Amino acid sequence: MPVDLSALVESYRNYLSHHQVLNAKQLAATRFDQRLKSCPEAARAEAVAFDFLRSRNLEPRLLEDASSGGCDFECRVEEK
């Protein structure tokens, strides 16, 4: 089944908007919107990476340092 990239980006942006409500100082959605305008390929790749991690049940959470830019994720790893 083909992936609708624009829907994936919008879903990720919704996640970031929710995150921004809870962590207003990080400006996650605002910074993503800026990346989407200045370098859309990088912003889309970020959304795809997040979706990939989520599809693997790694429960990615945003772990972004606003002072250094870019997006980082923290994932849960099951111990066996």
BAKE-401000 format. One record per atom (N, C-alpha, C): residue number from 1; atom name; x negated, y negated, z. Coordinates in nm, 4 decimals. Example, Ala and Ser with C-alpha at 12.3 -4.5 7.8 and 13.67 -1.06 7.14 Angstrom:
<nodes>
<node><n>1</n><atom>N</atom><xx>-1.3190</xx><yy>0.5690</yy><zz>0.7800</zz></node>
<node><n>1</n><atom>CA</atom><xx>-1.2300</xx><yy>0.4500</yy><zz>0.7800</zz></node>
<node><n>1</n><atom>C</atom><xx>-1.3200</xx><yy>0.3300</yy><zz>0.7800</zz></node>
<node><n>2</n><atom>N</atom><xx>-1.2850</xx><yy>0.2250</yy><zz>0.7080</zz></node>
<node><n>2</n><atom>CA</atom><xx>-1.3670</xx><yy>0.1060</yy><zz>0.7140</zz></node>
<node><n>2</n><atom>C</atom><xx>-1.2900</xx><yy>-0.0030</yy><zz>0.7870</zz></node>
</nodes>
This chain:
<nodes>
<node><n>1</n><atom>N</atom><xx>-0.0842</xx><yy>0.1173</yy><zz>0.0000</zz></node>
<node><n>1</n><atom>CA</atom><xx>0.0000</xx><yy>0.0000</yy><zz>0.0000</zz></node>
<node><n>1</n><atom>C</atom><xx>-0.0895</xx><yy>-0.1247</yy><zz>0.0000</zz></node>
<node><n>2</n><atom>N</atom><xx>-0.0715</xx><yy>-0.2148</yy><zz>-0.0957</zz></node>
<node><n>2</n><atom>CA</atom><xx>-0.1533</xx><yy>-0.3362</yy><zz>-0.1019</zz></node>
<node><n>2</n><atom>C</atom><xx>-0.1233</xx><yy>-0.4299</yy><zz>0.0153</zz></node>
<node><n>3</n><atom>N</atom><xx>-0.2256</xx><yy>-0.5000</yy><zz>0.0577</zz></node>
<node><n>3</n><atom>CA</atom><xx>-0.2130</xx><yy>-0.5945</yy><zz>0.1684</zz></node>
<node><n>3</n><atom>C</atom><xx>-0.1847</xx><yy>-0.7329</yy><zz>0.1126</zz></node>
<node><n>4</n><atom>N</atom><xx>-0.0866</xx><yy>-0.8004</yy><zz>0.1690</zz></node>
<node><n>4</n><atom>CA</atom><xx>-0.0566</xx><yy>-0.9382</yy><zz>0.1332</zz></node>
<node><n>4</n><atom>C</atom><xx>-0.1478</xx><yy>-1.0278</yy><zz>0.2164</zz></node>
<node><n>5</n><atom>N</atom><xx>-0.2537</xx><yy>-1.0786</yy><zz>0.1543</zz></node>
<node><n>5</n><atom>CA</atom><xx>-0.3542</xx><yy>-1.1555</yy><zz>0.2256</zz></node>
<node><n>5</n><atom>C</atom><xx>-0.2958</xx><yy>-1.2802</yy><zz>0.2909</zz></node>
<node><n>6</n><atom>N</atom><xx>-0.2063</xx><yy>-1.3477</yy><zz>0.2234</zz></node>
<node><n>6</n><atom>CA</atom><xx>-0.1488</xx><yy>-1.4688</yy><zz>0.2825</zz></node>
<node><n>6</n><atom>C</atom><xx>-0.0663</xx><yy>-1.4353</yy><zz>0.4073</zz></node>
<node><n>7</n><atom>N</atom><xx>0.0040</xx><yy>-1.3224</yy><zz>0.4069</zz></node>
<node><n>7</n><atom>CA</atom><xx>0.0803</xx><yy>-1.2806</yy><zz>0.5244</zz></node>
<node><n>7</n><atom>C</atom><xx>-0.0142</xx><yy>-1.2413</yy><zz>0.6378</zz></node>
<node><n>8</n><atom>N</atom><xx>-0.1249</xx><yy>-1.1772</yy><zz>0.6042</zz></node>
<node><n>8</n><atom>CA</atom><xx>-0.2226</xx><yy>-1.1380</yy><zz>0.7043</zz></node>
<node><n>8</n><atom>C</atom><xx>-0.2839</xx><yy>-1.2626</yy><zz>0.7697</zz></node>
<node><n>9</n><atom>N</atom><xx>-0.3184</xx><yy>-1.3625</yy><zz>0.6881</zz></node>
<node><n>9</n><atom>CA</atom><xx>-0.3747</xx><yy>-1.4874</yy><zz>0.7393</zz></node>
<node><n>9</n><atom>C</atom><xx>-0.2725</xx><yy>-1.5573</yy><zz>0.8288</zz></node>
<node><n>10</n><atom>N</atom><xx>-0.1472</xx><yy>-1.5595</yy><zz>0.7875</zz></node>
<node><n>10</n><atom>CA</atom><xx>-0.0427</xx><yy>-1.6247</yy><zz>0.8676</zz></node>
<node><n>10</n><atom>C</atom><xx>-0.0209</xx><yy>-1.5515</yy><zz>1.0000</zz></node>
<node><n>11</n><atom>N</atom><xx>-0.0260</xx><yy>-1.4199</yy><zz>0.9973</zz></node>
<node><n>11</n><atom>CA</atom><xx>-0.0120</xx><yy>-1.3415</yy><zz>1.1197</zz></node>
<node><n>11</n><atom>C</atom><xx>-0.1262</xx><yy>-1.3727</yy><zz>1.2164</zz></node>
<node><n>12</n><atom>N</atom><xx>-0.2472</xx><yy>-1.3804</yy><zz>1.1642</zz></node>
<node><n>12</n><atom>CA</atom><xx>-0.3631</xx><yy>-1.4134</yy><zz>1.2472</zz></node>
<node><n>12</n><atom>C</atom><xx>-0.3501</xx><yy>-1.5549</yy><zz>1.3022</zz></node>
<node><n>13</n><atom>N</atom><xx>-0.3039</xx><yy>-1.6476</yy><zz>1.2192</zz></node>
<node><n>13</n><atom>CA</atom><xx>-0.2863</xx><yy>-1.7850</yy><zz>1.2648</zz></node>
<node><n>13</n><atom>C</atom><xx>-0.1832</xx><yy>-1.7923</yy><zz>1.3765</zz></node>
<node><n>14</n><atom>N</atom><xx>-0.0773</xx><yy>-1.7116</yy><zz>1.3680</zz></node>
<node><n>14</n><atom>CA</atom><xx>0.0224</xx><yy>-1.7054</yy><zz>1.4756</zz></node>
<node><n>14</n><atom>C</atom><xx>-0.0406</xx><yy>-1.6566</yy><zz>1.6054</zz></node>
<node><n>15</n><atom>N</atom><xx>-0.1270</xx><yy>-1.5563</yy><zz>1.5949</zz></node>
<node><n>15</n><atom>CA</atom><xx>-0.2006</xx><yy>-1.5081</yy><zz>1.7126</zz></node>
<node><n>15</n><atom>C</atom><xx>-0.2831</xx><yy>-1.6222</yy><zz>1.7717</zz></node>
<node><n>16</n><atom>N</atom><xx>-0.3539</xx><yy>-1.6949</yy><zz>1.6851</zz></node>
<node><n>16</n><atom>CA</atom><xx>-0.4372</xx><yy>-1.8048</yy><zz>1.7332</zz></node>
<node><n>16</n><atom>C</atom><xx>-0.3537</xx><yy>-1.9156</yy><zz>1.7958</zz></node>
<node><n>17</n><atom>N</atom><xx>-0.2385</xx><yy>-1.9433</yy><zz>1.7403</zz></node>
<node><n>17</n><atom>CA</atom><xx>-0.1494</xx><yy>-2.0454</yy><zz>1.7968</zz></node>
<node><n>17</n><atom>C</atom><xx>-0.1060</xx><yy>-2.0061</yy><zz>1.9374</zz></node>
<node><n>18</n><atom>N</atom><xx>-0.0709</xx><yy>-1.8799</yy><zz>1.9539</zz></node>
<node><n>18</n><atom>CA</atom><xx>-0.0335</xx><yy>-1.8307</yy><zz>2.0868</zz></node>
<node><n>18</n><atom>C</atom><xx>-0.1528</xx><yy>-1.8417</yy><zz>2.1818</zz></node>
<node><n>19</n><atom>N</atom><xx>-0.2694</xx><yy>-1.8034</yy><zz>2.1345</zz></node>
<node><n>19</n><atom>CA</atom><xx>-0.3915</xx><yy>-1.8119</yy><zz>2.2150</zz></node>
<node><n>19</n><atom>C</atom><xx>-0.4183</xx><yy>-1.9573</yy><zz>2.2552</zz></node>
<node><n>20</n><atom>N</atom><xx>-0.3958</xx><yy>-2.0493</yy><zz>2.1624</zz></node>
<node><n>20</n><atom>CA</atom><xx>-0.4217</xx><yy>-2.1903</yy><zz>2.1902</zz></node>
<node><n>20</n><atom>C</atom><xx>-0.3271</xx><yy>-2.2442</yy><zz>2.2971</zz></node>
<node><n>21</n><atom>N</atom><xx>-0.2039</xx><yy>-2.1971</yy><zz>2.3002</zz></node>
<node><n>21</n><atom>CA</atom><xx>-0.1101</xx><yy>-2.2388</yy><zz>2.4050</zz></node>
<node><n>21</n><atom>C</atom><xx>-0.1647</xx><yy>-2.1980</yy><zz>2.5420</zz></node>
<node><n>22</n><atom>N</atom><xx>-0.2227</xx><yy>-2.0789</yy><zz>2.5489</zz></node>
<node><n>22</n><atom>CA</atom><xx>-0.2751</xx><yy>-2.0281</yy><zz>2.6756</zz></node>
<node><n>22</n><atom>C</atom><xx>-0.4131</xx><yy>-2.0830</yy><zz>2.7101</zz></node>
<node><n>23</n><atom>N</atom><xx>-0.4888</xx><yy>-2.1233</yy><zz>2.6075</zz></node>
<node><n>23</n><atom>CA</atom><xx>-0.6267</xx><yy>-2.1707</yy><zz>2.6244</zz></node>
<node><n>23</n><atom>C</atom><xx>-0.6473</xx><yy>-2.2963</yy><zz>2.5410</zz></node>
<node><n>24</n><atom>N</atom><xx>-0.5810</xx><yy>-2.4014</yy><zz>2.5789</zz></node>
<node><n>24</n><atom>CA</atom><xx>-0.5764</xx><yy>-2.5222</yy><zz>2.4962</zz></node>
<node><n>24</n><atom>C</atom><xx>-0.7133</xx><yy>-2.5817</yy><zz>2.4655</zz></node>
<node><n>25</n><atom>N</atom><xx>-0.8079</xx><yy>-2.5693</yy><zz>2.5563</zz></node>
<node><n>25</n><atom>CA</atom><xx>-0.9399</xx><yy>-2.6291</yy><zz>2.5348</zz></node>
<node><n>25</n><atom>C</atom><xx>-1.0162</xx><yy>-2.5650</yy><zz>2.4197</zz></node>
<node><n>26</n><atom>N</atom><xx>-0.9845</xx><yy>-2.4418</yy><zz>2.3861</zz></node>
<node><n>26</n><atom>CA</atom><xx>-1.0570</xx><yy>-2.3737</yy><zz>2.2793</zz></node>
<node><n>26</n><atom>C</atom><xx>-1.0137</xx><yy>-2.4189</yy><zz>2.1402</zz></node>
<node><n>27</n><atom>N</atom><xx>-0.8940</xx><yy>-2.4718</yy><zz>2.1265</zz></node>
<node><n>27</n><atom>CA</atom><xx>-0.8446</xx><yy>-2.5202</yy><zz>1.9972</zz></node>
<node><n>27</n><atom>C</atom><xx>-0.8552</xx><yy>-2.4147</yy><zz>1.8870</zz></node>
<node><n>28</n><atom>N</atom><xx>-0.8232</xx><yy>-2.2912</yy><zz>1.9199</zz></node>
<node><n>28</n><atom>CA</atom><xx>-0.8424</xx><yy>-2.1796</yy><zz>1.8271</zz></node>
<node><n>28</n><atom>C</atom><xx>-0.7691</xx><yy>-2.1981</yy><zz>1.6951</zz></node>
<node><n>29</n><atom>N</atom><xx>-0.6414</xx><yy>-2.2323</yy><zz>1.7004</zz></node>
<node><n>29</n><atom>CA</atom><xx>-0.5638</xx><yy>-2.2483</yy><zz>1.5767</zz></node>
<node><n>29</n><atom>C</atom><xx>-0.6104</xx><yy>-2.3702</yy><zz>1.4995</zz></node>
<node><n>30</n><atom>N</atom><xx>-0.6407</xx><yy>-2.4767</yy><zz>1.5704</zz></node>
<node><n>30</n><atom>CA</atom><xx>-0.6888</xx><yy>-2.5995</yy><zz>1.5063</zz></node>
<node><n>30</n><atom>C</atom><xx>-0.8205</xx><yy>-2.5740</yy><zz>1.4337</zz></node>
<node><n>31</n><atom>N</atom><xx>-0.9113</xx><yy>-2.5050</yy><zz>1.4996</zz></node>
<node><n>31</n><atom>CA</atom><xx>-1.0416</xx><yy>-2.4755</yy><zz>1.4384</zz></node>
<node><n>31</n><atom>C</atom><xx>-1.0252</xx><yy>-2.3803</yy><zz>1.3192</zz></node>
<node><n>32</n><atom>N</atom><xx>-0.9321</xx><yy>-2.2855</yy><zz>1.3289</zz></node>
<node><n>32</n><atom>CA</atom><xx>-0.9073</xx><yy>-2.1949</yy><zz>1.2167</zz></node>
<node><n>32</n><atom>C</atom><xx>-0.8522</xx><yy>-2.2727</yy><zz>1.0971</zz></node>
<node><n>33</n><atom>N</atom><xx>-0.7603</xx><yy>-2.3637</yy><zz>1.1231</zz></node>
<node><n>33</n><atom>CA</atom><xx>-0.7058</xx><yy>-2.4471</yy><zz>1.0150</zz></node>
<node><n>33</n><atom>C</atom><xx>-0.8168</xx><yy>-2.5271</yy><zz>0.9469</zz></node>
<node><n>34</n><atom>N</atom><xx>-0.9115</xx><yy>-2.5773</yy><zz>1.0247</zz></node>
<node><n>34</n><atom>CA</atom><xx>-1.0249</xx><yy>-2.6500</yy><zz>0.9681</zz></node>
<node><n>34</n><atom>C</atom><xx>-1.1095</xx><yy>-2.5582</yy><zz>0.8808</zz></node>
<node><n>35</n><atom>N</atom><xx>-1.1350</xx><yy>-2.4346</yy><zz>0.9289</zz></node>
<node><n>35</n><atom>CA</atom><xx>-1.2123</xx><yy>-2.3380</yy><zz>0.8492</zz></node>
<node><n>35</n><atom>C</atom><xx>-1.1369</xx><yy>-2.3021</yy><zz>0.7223</zz></node>
<node><n>36</n><atom>N</atom><xx>-1.0058</xx><yy>-2.2886</yy><zz>0.7334</zz></node>
<node><n>36</n><atom>CA</atom><xx>-0.9239</xx><yy>-2.2525</yy><zz>0.6173</zz></node>
<node><n>36</n><atom>C</atom><xx>-0.9336</xx><yy>-2.3598</yy><zz>0.5085</zz></node>
<node><n>37</n><atom>N</atom><xx>-0.9446</xx><yy>-2.4848</yy><zz>0.5489</zz></node>
<node><n>37</n><atom>CA</atom><xx>-0.9578</xx><yy>-2.5946</yy><zz>0.4523</zz></node>
<node><n>37</n><atom>C</atom><xx>-1.1002</xx><yy>-2.6076</yy><zz>0.3989</zz></node>
<node><n>38</n><atom>N</atom><xx>-1.1997</xx><yy>-2.5954</yy><zz>0.4865</zz></node>
<node><n>38</n><atom>CA</atom><xx>-1.3384</xx><yy>-2.6191</yy><zz>0.4447</zz></node>
<node><n>38</n><atom>C</atom><xx>-1.4019</xx><yy>-2.4978</yy><zz>0.3779</zz></node>
<node><n>39</n><atom>N</atom><xx>-1.3651</xx><yy>-2.3790</yy><zz>0.4205</zz></node>
<node><n>39</n><atom>CA</atom><xx>-1.4237</xx><yy>-2.2564</yy><zz>0.3635</zz></node>
<node><n>39</n><atom>C</atom><xx>-1.3198</xx><yy>-2.1443</yy><zz>0.3712</zz></node>
<node><n>40</n><atom>N</atom><xx>-1.2228</xx><yy>-2.1472</yy><zz>0.2786</zz></node>
<node><n>40</n><atom>CA</atom><xx>-1.1125</xx><yy>-2.0508</yy><zz>0.2865</zz></node>
<node><n>40</n><atom>C</atom><xx>-1.1570</xx><yy>-1.9051</yy><zz>0.2848</zz></node>
<node><n>41</n><atom>N</atom><xx>-1.2648</xx><yy>-1.8734</yy><zz>0.2144</zz></node>
<node><n>41</n><atom>CA</atom><xx>-1.3111</xx><yy>-1.7341</yy><zz>0.2088</zz></node>
<node><n>41</n><atom>C</atom><xx>-1.3528</xx><yy>-1.6860</yy><zz>0.3469</zz></node>
<node><n>42</n><atom>N</atom><xx>-1.4226</xx><yy>-1.7707</yy><zz>0.4211</zz></node>
<node><n>42</n><atom>CA</atom><xx>-1.4669</xx><yy>-1.7333</yy><zz>0.5554</zz></node>
<node><n>42</n><atom>C</atom><xx>-1.3480</xx><yy>-1.7171</yy><zz>0.6493</zz></node>
<node><n>43</n><atom>N</atom><xx>-1.2513</xx><yy>-1.8070</yy><zz>0.6400</zz></node>
<node><n>43</n><atom>CA</atom><xx>-1.1325</xx><yy>-1.7984</yy><zz>0.7254</zz></node>
<node><n>43</n><atom>C</atom><xx>-1.0531</xx><yy>-1.6722</yy><zz>0.6942</zz></node>
<node><n>44</n><atom>N</atom><xx>-1.0377</xx><yy>-1.6413</yy><zz>0.5669</zz></node>
<node><n>44</n><atom>CA</atom><xx>-0.9653</xx><yy>-1.5197</yy><zz>0.5298</zz></node>
<node><n>44</n><atom>C</atom><xx>-1.0409</xx><yy>-1.3954</yy><zz>0.5763</zz></node>
<node><n>45</n><atom>N</atom><xx>-1.1736</xx><yy>-1.3971</yy><zz>0.5653</zz></node>
<node><n>45</n><atom>CA</atom><xx>-1.2543</xx><yy>-1.2832</yy><zz>0.6111</zz></node>
<node><n>45</n><atom>C</atom><xx>-1.2378</xx><yy>-1.2635</yy><zz>0.7620</zz></node>
<node><n>46</n><atom>N</atom><xx>-1.2300</xx><yy>-1.3725</yy><zz>0.8350</zz></node>
<node><n>46</n><atom>CA</atom><xx>-1.2076</xx><yy>-1.3663</yy><zz>0.9804</zz></node>
<node><n>46</n><atom>C</atom><xx>-1.0738</xx><yy>-1.2992</yy><zz>1.0102</zz></node>
<node><n>47</n><atom>N</atom><xx>-0.9707</xx><yy>-1.3386</yy><zz>0.9381</zz></node>
<node><n>47</n><atom>CA</atom><xx>-0.8383</xx><yy>-1.2798</yy><zz>0.9573</zz></node>
<node><n>47</n><atom>C</atom><xx>-0.8388</xx><yy>-1.1318</yy><zz>0.9215</zz></node>
<node><n>48</n><atom>N</atom><xx>-0.9065</xx><yy>-1.0961</yy><zz>0.8139</zz></node>
<node><n>48</n><atom>CA</atom><xx>-0.9151</xx><yy>-0.9559</yy><zz>0.7719</zz></node>
<node><n>48</n><atom>C</atom><xx>-0.9915</xx><yy>-0.8741</yy><zz>0.8763</zz></node>
<node><n>49</n><atom>N</atom><xx>-1.1015</xx><yy>-0.9286</yy><zz>0.9287</zz></node>
<node><n>49</n><atom>CA</atom><xx>-1.1791</xx><yy>-0.8576</yy><zz>1.0308</zz></node>
<node><n>49</n><atom>C</atom><xx>-1.0932</xx><yy>-0.8323</yy><zz>1.1548</zz></node>
<node><n>50</n><atom>N</atom><xx>-1.0182</xx><yy>-0.9331</yy><zz>1.1958</zz></node>
<node><n>50</n><atom>CA</atom><xx>-0.9310</xx><yy>-0.9177</yy><zz>1.3120</zz></node>
<node><n>50</n><atom>C</atom><xx>-0.8274</xx><yy>-0.8082</yy><zz>1.2866</zz></node>
<node><n>51</n><atom>N</atom><xx>-0.7663</xx><yy>-0.8111</yy><zz>1.1689</zz></node>
<node><n>51</n><atom>CA</atom><xx>-0.6657</xx><yy>-0.7111</yy><zz>1.1345</zz></node>
<node><n>51</n><atom>C</atom><xx>-0.7272</xx><yy>-0.5712</yy><zz>1.1308</zz></node>
<node><n>52</n><atom>N</atom><xx>-0.8467</xx><yy>-0.5596</yy><zz>1.0764</zz></node>
<node><n>52</n><atom>CA</atom><xx>-0.9156</xx><yy>-0.4304</yy><zz>1.0709</zz></node>
<node><n>52</n><atom>C</atom><xx>-0.9389</xx><yy>-0.3765</yy><zz>1.2124</zz></node>
<node><n>53</n><atom>N</atom><xx>-0.9902</xx><yy>-0.4613</yy><zz>1.3000</zz></node>
<node><n>53</n><atom>CA</atom><xx>-1.0164</xx><yy>-0.4176</yy><zz>1.4376</zz></node>
<node><n>53</n><atom>C</atom><xx>-0.8872</xx><yy>-0.3759</yy><zz>1.5070</zz></node>
<node><n>54</n><atom>N</atom><xx>-0.7814</xx><yy>-0.4519</yy><zz>1.4831</zz></node>
<node><n>54</n><atom>CA</atom><xx>-0.6523</xx><yy>-0.4191</yy><zz>1.5421</zz></node>
<node><n>54</n><atom>C</atom><xx>-0.5976</xx><yy>-0.2886</yy><zz>1.4864</zz></node>
<node><n>55</n><atom>N</atom><xx>-0.6178</xx><yy>-0.2649</yy><zz>1.3572</zz></node>
<node><n>55</n><atom>CA</atom><xx>-0.5679</xx><yy>-0.1415</yy><zz>1.2957</zz></node>
<node><n>55</n><atom>C</atom><xx>-0.6403</xx><yy>-0.0179</yy><zz>1.3479</zz></node>
<node><n>56</n><atom>N</atom><xx>-0.7577</xx><yy>-0.0382</yy><zz>1.4057</zz></node>
<node><n>56</n><atom>CA</atom><xx>-0.8351</xx><yy>0.0721</yy><zz>1.4633</zz></node>
<node><n>56</n><atom>C</atom><xx>-0.8118</xx><yy>0.0850</yy><zz>1.6138</zz></node>
<node><n>57</n><atom>N</atom><xx>-0.7075</xx><yy>0.0154</yy><zz>1.6624</zz></node>
<node><n>57</n><atom>CA</atom><xx>-0.6701</xx><yy>0.0183</yy><zz>1.8047</zz></node>
<node><n>57</n><atom>C</atom><xx>-0.7836</xx><yy>-0.0240</yy><zz>1.8974</zz></node>
<node><n>58</n><atom>N</atom><xx>-0.8620</xx><yy>-0.1201</yy><zz>1.8531</zz></node>
<node><n>58</n><atom>CA</atom><xx>-0.9718</xx><yy>-0.1698</yy><zz>1.9354</zz></node>
<node><n>58</n><atom>C</atom><xx>-0.9315</xx><yy>-0.2912</yy><zz>2.0193</zz></node>
<node><n>59</n><atom>N</atom><xx>-0.8058</xx><yy>-0.3330</yy><zz>2.0059</zz></node>
<node><n>59</n><atom>CA</atom><xx>-0.7498</xx><yy>-0.4417</yy><zz>2.0842</zz></node>
<node><n>59</n><atom>C</atom><xx>-0.8406</xx><yy>-0.5659</yy><zz>2.0865</zz></node>
<node><n>60</n><atom>N</atom><xx>-0.8709</xx><yy>-0.6223</yy><zz>1.9698</zz></node>
<node><n>60</n><atom>CA</atom><xx>-0.9582</xx><yy>-0.7400</yy><zz>1.9685</zz></node>
<node><n>60</n><atom>C</atom><xx>-0.8927</xx><yy>-0.8586</yy><zz>2.0383</zz></node>
<node><n>61</n><atom>N</atom><xx>-0.9747</xx><yy>-0.9312</yy><zz>2.1102</zz></node>
<node><n>61</n><atom>CA</atom><xx>-0.9319</xx><yy>-1.0557</yy><zz>2.1745</zz></node>
<node><n>61</n><atom>C</atom><xx>-1.0287</xx><yy>-1.1638</yy><zz>2.1308</zz></node>
<node><n>62</n><atom>N</atom><xx>-0.9777</xx><yy>-1.2830</yy><zz>2.1221</zz></node>
<node><n>62</n><atom>CA</atom><xx>-1.0600</xx><yy>-1.3950</yy><zz>2.0815</zz></node>
<node><n>62</n><atom>C</atom><xx>-1.1585</xx><yy>-1.4280</yy><zz>2.1925</zz></node>
<node><n>63</n><atom>N</atom><xx>-1.2841</xx><yy>-1.4404</yy><zz>2.1569</zz></node>
<node><n>63</n><atom>CA</atom><xx>-1.3898</xx><yy>-1.4751</yy><zz>2.2509</zz></node>
<node><n>63</n><atom>C</atom><xx>-1.4767</xx><yy>-1.5783</yy><zz>2.1800</zz></node>
<node><n>64</n><atom>N</atom><xx>-1.4201</xx><yy>-1.6965</yy><zz>2.1620</zz></node>
<node><n>64</n><atom>CA</atom><xx>-1.4842</xx><yy>-1.7998</yy><zz>2.0805</zz></node>
<node><n>64</n><atom>C</atom><xx>-1.5473</xx><yy>-1.9053</yy><zz>2.1695</zz></node>
<node><n>65</n><atom>N</atom><xx>-1.6692</xx><yy>-1.9446</yy><zz>2.1350</zz></node>
<node><n>65</n><atom>CA</atom><xx>-1.7371</xx><yy>-2.0542</yy><zz>2.2030</zz></node>
<node><n>65</n><atom>C</atom><xx>-1.7250</xx><yy>-2.1766</yy><zz>2.1135</zz></node>
<node><n>66</n><atom>N</atom><xx>-1.6389</xx><yy>-2.2689</yy><zz>2.1520</zz></node>
<node><n>66</n><atom>CA</atom><xx>-1.6118</xx><yy>-2.3864</yy><zz>2.0694</zz></node>
<node><n>66</n><atom>C</atom><xx>-1.7364</xx><yy>-2.4698</yy><zz>2.0438</zz></node>
<node><n>67</n><atom>N</atom><xx>-1.8357</xx><yy>-2.4630</yy><zz>2.1315</zz></node>
<node><n>67</n><atom>CA</atom><xx>-1.9559</xx><yy>-2.5436</yy><zz>2.1138</zz></node>
<node><n>67</n><atom>C</atom><xx>-2.0466</xx><yy>-2.4904</yy><zz>2.0039</zz></node>
<node><n>68</n><atom>N</atom><xx>-2.0365</xx><yy>-2.3597</yy><zz>1.9740</zz></node>
<node><n>68</n><atom>CA</atom><xx>-2.1264</xx><yy>-2.3030</yy><zz>1.8724</zz></node>
<node><n>68</n><atom>C</atom><xx>-2.0557</xx><yy>-2.2698</yy><zz>1.7425</zz></node>
<node><n>69</n><atom>N</atom><xx>-1.9227</xx><yy>-2.2832</yy><zz>1.7401</zz></node>
<node><n>69</n><atom>CA</atom><xx>-1.8477</xx><yy>-2.2613</yy><zz>1.6167</zz></node>
<node><n>69</n><atom>C</atom><xx>-1.8257</xx><yy>-2.1147</yy><zz>1.5860</zz></node>
<node><n>70</n><atom>N</atom><xx>-1.7508</xx><yy>-2.0929</yy><zz>1.4801</zz></node>
<node><n>70</n><atom>CA</atom><xx>-1.7241</xx><yy>-1.9562</yy><zz>1.4364</zz></node>
<node><n>70</n><atom>C</atom><xx>-1.6346</xx><yy>-1.8818</yy><zz>1.5332</zz></node>
<node><n>71</n><atom>N</atom><xx>-1.5952</xx><yy>-1.7667</yy><zz>1.4922</zz></node>
<node><n>71</n><atom>CA</atom><xx>-1.5055</xx><yy>-1.6864</yy><zz>1.5744</zz></node>
<node><n>71</n><atom>C</atom><xx>-1.5747</xx><yy>-1.5584</yy><zz>1.6169</zz></node>
<node><n>72</n><atom>N</atom><xx>-1.5578</xx><yy>-1.5226</yy><zz>1.7405</zz></node>
<node><n>72</n><atom>CA</atom><xx>-1.6104</xx><yy>-1.3982</yy><zz>1.7929</zz></node>
<node><n>72</n><atom>C</atom><xx>-1.4945</xx><yy>-1.3211</yy><zz>1.8526</zz></node>
<node><n>73</n><atom>N</atom><xx>-1.5055</xx><yy>-1.1905</yy><zz>1.8469</zz></node>
<node><n>73</n><atom>CA</atom><xx>-1.4036</xx><yy>-1.1044</yy><zz>1.9038</zz></node>
<node><n>73</n><atom>C</atom><xx>-1.4657</xx><yy>-1.0144</yy><zz>2.0089</zz></node>
<node><n>74</n><atom>N</atom><xx>-1.3869</xx><yy>-0.9858</yy><zz>2.1096</zz></node>
<node><n>74</n><atom>CA</atom><xx>-1.4241</xx><yy>-0.8865</yy><zz>2.2088</zz></node>
<node><n>74</n><atom>C</atom><xx>-1.3262</xx><yy>-0.7710</yy><zz>2.1904</zz></node>
<node><n>75</n><atom>N</atom><xx>-1.3768</xx><yy>-0.6501</yy><zz>2.1845</zz></node>
<node><n>75</n><atom>CA</atom><xx>-1.2908</xx><yy>-0.5335</yy><zz>2.1627</zz></node>
<node><n>75</n><atom>C</atom><xx>-1.2996</xx><yy>-0.4367</yy><zz>2.2800</zz></node>
<node><n>76</n><atom>N</atom><xx>-1.1926</xx><yy>-0.3655</yy><zz>2.2978</zz></node>
<node><n>76</n><atom>CA</atom><xx>-1.1901</xx><yy>-0.2599</yy><zz>2.3980</zz></node>
<node><n>76</n><atom>C</atom><xx>-1.2380</xx><yy>-0.1317</yy><zz>2.3310</zz></node>
<node><n>77</n><atom>N</atom><xx>-1.3248</xx><yy>-0.0628</yy><zz>2.3993</zz></node>
<node><n>77</n><atom>CA</atom><xx>-1.3758</xx><yy>0.0642</yy><zz>2.3460</zz></node>
<node><n>77</n><atom>C</atom><xx>-1.3394</xx><yy>0.1730</yy><zz>2.4468</zz></node>
<node><n>78</n><atom>N</atom><xx>-1.2741</xx><yy>0.2762</yy><zz>2.3966</zz></node>
<node><n>78</n><atom>CA</atom><xx>-1.2372</xx><yy>0.3876</yy><zz>2.4836</zz></node>
<node><n>78</n><atom>C</atom><xx>-1.3613</xx><yy>0.4706</yy><zz>2.5166</zz></node>
<node><n>79</n><atom>N</atom><xx>-1.3734</xx><yy>0.5030</yy><zz>2.6427</zz></node>
<node><n>79</n><atom>CA</atom><xx>-1.4814</xx><yy>0.5928</yy><zz>2.6842</zz></node>
<node><n>79</n><atom>C</atom><xx>-1.4298</xx><yy>0.7350</yy><zz>2.6796</zz></node>
<node><n>80</n><atom>N</atom><xx>-1.5130</xx><yy>0.8235</yy><zz>2.6306</zz></node>
<node><n>80</n><atom>CA</atom><xx>-1.4702</xx><yy>0.9642</yy><zz>2.6178</zz></node>
<node><n>80</n><atom>C</atom><xx>-1.5472</xx><yy>1.0506</yy><zz>2.7130</zz></node>
</nodes>
